[in-house]
Amino acid sequence: MSIGRTIKELRQKKGITQENLSDALHVSVQTVSRWENGVNVPDLSVLPELAVYFKVTADDLLGFERKDTMEKLIKTTELFELVSKQEAEEMVLGFKDEKFPVLKD
């Protein structure tokens, strides 16, 4: 999925207009429209602002999923004395859409 399509889906899910988003990010409505239509992509400096605004990670915006992260999460959930690996995987899927705080160094 392209970043523009992701931005559009997040914006629509939040129930806001392109104008609302442009105001929040201090960019023009045309800029948001160009992102969503794949004409341009957000500047690198805007990615953190978009991530904070939509309460997602930059990886989410870019459509990047790290498989090693999922494996680590499954191993972690197995420490909760679950009955099986399947139960751990189900727990991970339950957390998939949750947003957790990220600790900064």
C-alpha positions as CSV (number, residue, x, y, z in Angstrom):
1,M,0.0,0.0,0.0
2,S,1.3,3.5,-0.8
3,I,1.8,6.1,1.9
4,G,-0.8,8.3,0.1
5,R,-3.5,5.6,0.3
6,T,-2.6,5.0,4.0
7,I,-2.9,8.7,4.8
8,K,-6.3,8.8,3.1
9,E,-7.5,5.7,4.9
10,L,-6.3,7.1,8.3
11,R,-7.9,10.5,7.6
12,Q,-11.2,8.9,6.6
13,K,-11.2,6.6,9.5
14,K,-10.7,9.6,11.8
15,G,-13.6,11.3,10.0
16,I,-11.7,14.5,9.0
17,T,-11.4,16.4,5.8
18,Q,-8.2,17.1,3.8
19,E,-8.6,20.7,5.1
20,N,-8.6,19.5,8.7
21,L,-5.4,17.5,8.2
22,S,-3.7,20.3,6.3
23,D,-4.5,22.8,9.1
24,A,-3.2,20.3,11.7
25,L,0.1,19.8,9.8
26,H,0.4,23.4,8.6
27,V,0.5,22.4,4.9
28,S,-1.8,23.3,2.1
29,V,-4.9,21.3,1.2
30,Q,-3.3,20.8,-2.2
31,T,-0.3,19.1,-0.5
32,V,-2.6,16.6,1.3
33,S,-4.5,16.0,-2.0
34,R,-1.2,15.3,-3.8
35,W,-0.1,12.9,-1.1
36,E,-3.3,11.0,-1.2
37,N,-3.3,10.8,-5.0
38,G,0.3,9.6,-5.2
39,V,1.5,12.7,-7.0
40,N,3.9,13.6,-4.2
41,V,5.0,12.0,-0.9
42,P,5.3,13.7,2.5
43,D,8.6,15.3,3.2
44,L,10.7,13.2,5.6
45,S,10.3,15.9,8.3
46,V,6.5,15.6,8.2
47,L,6.4,11.8,8.8
48,P,6.8,12.1,12.6
49,E,4.0,14.7,12.7
50,L,1.7,12.5,10.6
51,A,2.5,9.5,12.9
52,V,1.8,11.5,16.0
53,Y,-1.4,12.9,14.6
54,F,-2.8,9.5,13.5
55,K,-1.3,7.7,16.6
56,V,0.6,5.3,14.4
57,T,4.3,4.6,13.7
58,A,6.2,5.8,10.7
59,D,6.6,2.2,9.8
60,D,2.7,2.0,9.7
61,L,2.6,5.0,7.4
62,L,5.2,3.5,5.1
63,G,3.6,0.1,5.1
64,F,6.7,-1.5,6.6
65,E,6.2,-4.5,8.9
66,R,9.2,-6.1,10.5
67,K,8.9,-9.9,10.7
68,D,11.5,-10.1,13.4
69,T,9.4,-7.9,15.6
70,M,6.4,-10.2,15.3
71,E,8.7,-13.2,16.2
72,K,10.0,-11.4,19.3
73,L,6.4,-10.5,20.3
74,I,5.4,-14.2,20.0
75,K,8.3,-15.3,22.1
76,T,7.5,-12.7,24.7
77,T,3.8,-13.8,24.9
78,E,5.0,-17.4,25.3
79,L,6.5,-16.3,28.6
80,F,3.1,-15.7,30.0
81,E,2.7,-19.5,30.5
82,L,0.3,-19.9,27.7
83,V,-0.8,-23.4,26.7
84,S,0.5,-23.4,23.2
85,K,2.3,-21.4,20.5
86,Q,-1.1,-21.0,18.8
87,E,-2.4,-19.3,21.9
88,A,0.6,-16.9,21.9
89,E,0.0,-16.2,18.2
90,E,-3.7,-15.4,18.9
91,M,-2.6,-13.1,21.7
92,V,-0.3,-11.3,19.3
93,L,-3.1,-10.9,16.7
94,G,-5.2,-9.4,19.5
95,F,-2.6,-6.8,20.1
96,K,-1.9,-6.1,16.4
97,D,-4.1,-3.0,16.2
98,E,-3.3,-1.7,19.6
99,K,-1.0,1.3,19.9
100,F,1.5,1.2,22.7
101,P,3.7,4.0,24.0
102,V,7.3,4.0,22.7
103,L,10.0,4.8,25.2
104,K,12.6,7.2,24.0
105,D,16.3,6.9,25.1
